[in-house]
Amino acid sequence: MRIDQLFRFPIKGLPGESIAFAPVEASGGILGDRAVAFSNGTVEVSDGEWNSCLSFTILKNNKSLQKWSVTSEPPLITVVAPQASAEESLTFDSSEASGKRELREYLSAHLPTQGSHRRDVVSTSHGMFDSRLSGISIINPNTVRQLSNAGSIELDPLRYRGNILVEGLPAFAEFGLIGKTLRIGDVKIAITKSIERCSATSVNPATTEVDTNGPRLLATHFGHLHCGIYGTVISSGTLNVGEQIEVDETQGGESHPVPAKRSPRFATVLNAVRQSPESIELTLNDPFGWFGEHDEAGKYLRVHFADPLWRNYTIIAVEPGEVRIAVRVQGEVSRRLAMLKSGDELLVSGPYGTMTAPNVLRSRTAIVTAGIGITPALALLRDSEINSRVEDLHVLHVERGVSSQLSVQVQDLLNTVEANVIYQRFDSSERRPTQEEIARVVAGCNSVVICGPEGFTRLVRDICIEQGVLPEEVHSETFVSPQTDLSKLFQDFPTASVSCQGSDTSFTWKPEDGVLLEALEAQNVRAPSQCRAGSCGQCAVKLLSGSVSYPMEPSASISAGQILTCVSVPAGNVELAI
């Protein structure tokens, strides 16, 4: 592995420049990289203090920035506005207060404010990076090439604004560098985390136009929003194009710079047990102890292959340092999982979802599942809280043919539950349960858990509402395949007005704006999010008026009157409490 290209971005948010070599400092980055940043007026910023990227004028909230030109010989920086002549450029000293004032005046004359606060040009001693502790970003062009092939669009790796482009690393292998140290000559860089991408990646660096939906492209084909990795420089020196990159493993007992994340990382297969010809259980371990921080039985783990392919699998058990997932062998991804053996590595992300015992178990609970949807039931029944929370438990399961091994496990677990249990199983090759039979199962329950195919889940949810179950106590997960062309799902929706009460923002939504979350982010509205797949519920906001449609069926449980912005689009004019 070696350095193929090096880039410096002198002004945060504006285009970068190709360089042949780059001095780097410990706890900082490339000399002159993100040397200054221009605030956008939404908050007050102070010189010398790190601030979130949302405080500044950046490509995410102003796509026209890609049309600017920037060159530098640190600390001198030359910037040229679009359509400006060379005589109309500005050269300033980024290390001097007078130079920052000159840049503030120049940028203010060309870039509109996005808030009411005073705008200023600020810097920190080591660069205004997106991540407070990271000074170097690394992009693997082979990963970008995989995304290009999957999305049928030519993507320039420069779209991801990396400092280092590497050569000789297989697609996705950069995620395996997290927690390791790179040695490049005298320079040492500790790789701390992967980089979650925003709408800035929608801009073509060559044409300067928005030519795709960058986050949706990643989410659709990769199953996550990450491309590239961040590193912290721990030993100063000079980077040179063409230089070899060596990898040091983290030594035992050495302090680790990696915080627990849900982002993509490689887990190790500890055990693969064939439960039956059609099902296996995989026990996975990660080297950082992340599983213990975030995973709970009932949530699901997402697995990823380099084709790219990805799928979700329910976590059925959590032990110190490891998790277990149940896999029904049907389809390409599950067949590959069935071939794994002890010691193999598997790229995973998550956990996602909210189907955990504390969230869904009540005194009178119904669990209604179909097919592979039985795996969340398996996770809930293995949780010790089942006996402390549930007095009456109704379970209905639909599957084709004889009882699967997973179904047998559920029946065995039901024998250990202290609650009053009623269990019904339907062989769909003979007949399916009627709506009346489902209604009798959920009637009188103060919580219902549903998991199965989309149509089945929607039917049972409607029956629950008819039976008086509170909407917020109907917990559902839909098992669907990744959508390969999300834009087709809402291309026929008409334009609509979106008003945001909390941020005093209004705009016109168009189908090309994507889901509401993407549209809000494009307007620089601070919209919460996590999974971007309708599973975690973190993007929920209150709908004050109007209605939305869900082209992609969500699985997260939300309160009455709320919507999930990451998977919804306006079905007319809407007002949101955000």
HELIX and SHEET records of a PDB file:
HELIX    1   1 CYS A   53  SER A   55  5                                   3    
HELIX    2   2 LYS A   63  LYS A   67  5                                   5    
HELIX    3   3 ALA A   86  GLU A   88  5                                   3    
HELIX    4   4 ALA A   97  HIS A  110  1                                  14    
HELIX    5   5 PRO A  141  GLY A  151  1                                  11    
HELIX    6   6 PRO A  157  TYR A  160  5                                   4    
HELIX    7   7 ALA A  173  LEU A  177  5                                   5    
HELIX    8   8 SER A  199  SER A  202  5                                   4    
HELIX    9   9 GLY A  214  PHE A  222  1                                   9    
HELIX   10  10 TRP A  290  HIS A  294  1                                   5    
HELIX   11  11 GLU A  332  ALA A  338  1                                   7    
HELIX   12  12 ALA A  357  VAL A  360  1                                   4    
HELIX   13  13 GLY A  371  GLY A  373  5                                   3    
HELIX   14  14 ILE A  374  ARG A  382  1                                   9    
HELIX   15  15 GLU A  385  ARG A  389  1                                   5    
HELIX   16  16 GLN A  405  LEU A  414  1                                  10    
HELIX   17  17 GLN A  435  VAL A  442  1                                   8    
HELIX   18  18 GLU A  454  GLU A  466  1                                  13    
HELIX   19  19 PRO A  471  GLU A  473  5                                   3    
HELIX   20  20 LEU A  486  LEU A  489  5                                   4    
HELIX   21  21 PRO A  511  ASP A  513  5                                   3    
HELIX   22  22 LEU A  516  ALA A  522  1                                   7    
HELIX   23  23 THR A  565  VAL A  567  5                                   3    
SHEET    1   A 8 GLU A  17  ILE A  19  0                                        
SHEET    2   A 8 ARG A   2  ARG A   8 -1                                        
SHEET    3   A 8 ILE A 164  GLU A 167 -1                                        
SHEET    4   A 8 ILE A 136  ILE A 139  1                                        
SHEET    5   A 8 HIS A 226  SER A 235 -1                                        
SHEET    6   A 8 VAL A 187  GLU A 196 -1                                        
SHEET    7   A 8 THR A 181  ILE A 184 -1                                        
SHEET    8   A 8 GLU A 246  ASP A 248 -1                                        
SHEET    1   B 2 PHE A  21  VAL A  24  0                                        
SHEET    2   B 2 GLY A 237  ASN A 240 -1                                        
SHEET    1   C 2 ALA A  37  PHE A  38  0                                        
SHEET    2   C 2 VAL A 121  VAL A 122 -1                                        
SHEET    1   D 3 SER A  69  GLU A  73  0                                        
SHEET    2   D 3 LEU A  76  VAL A  80 -1                                        
SHEET    3   D 3 LEU A  90  ASP A  93 -1                                        
SHEET    1   E 7 ARG A 265  SER A 276  0                                        
SHEET    2   E 7 SER A 279  ASN A 285 -1                                        
SHEET    3   E 7 GLU A 322  ARG A 328 -1                                        
SHEET    4   E 7 LEU A 309  GLU A 319 -1                                        
SHEET    5   E 7 TYR A 300  PHE A 305 -1                                        
SHEET    6   E 7 GLU A 345  TYR A 352 -1                                        
SHEET    7   E 7 ARG A 265  SER A 276 -1                                        
SHEET    1   F 5 ASN A 420  ASP A 427  0                                        
SHEET    2   F 5 ASP A 392  GLU A 399  1                                        
SHEET    3   F 5 ARG A 364  ALA A 370  1                                        
SHEET    4   F 5 SER A 447  GLY A 452  1                                        
SHEET    5   F 5 VAL A 474  THR A 478  1                                        
SHEET    1   G 5 THR A 505  TRP A 509  0                                        
SHEET    2   G 5 ALA A 496  CYS A 500 -1                                        
SHEET    3   G 5 VAL A 574  LEU A 576  1                                        
SHEET    4   G 5 ALA A 540  SER A 545 -1                                        
SHEET    5   G 5 GLN A 562  LEU A 564 -1                                        
SHEET    1   H 2 VAL A 548  SER A 549  0                                        
SHEET    2   H 2 VAL A 569  PRO A 570 -1                                        
END                                                                             
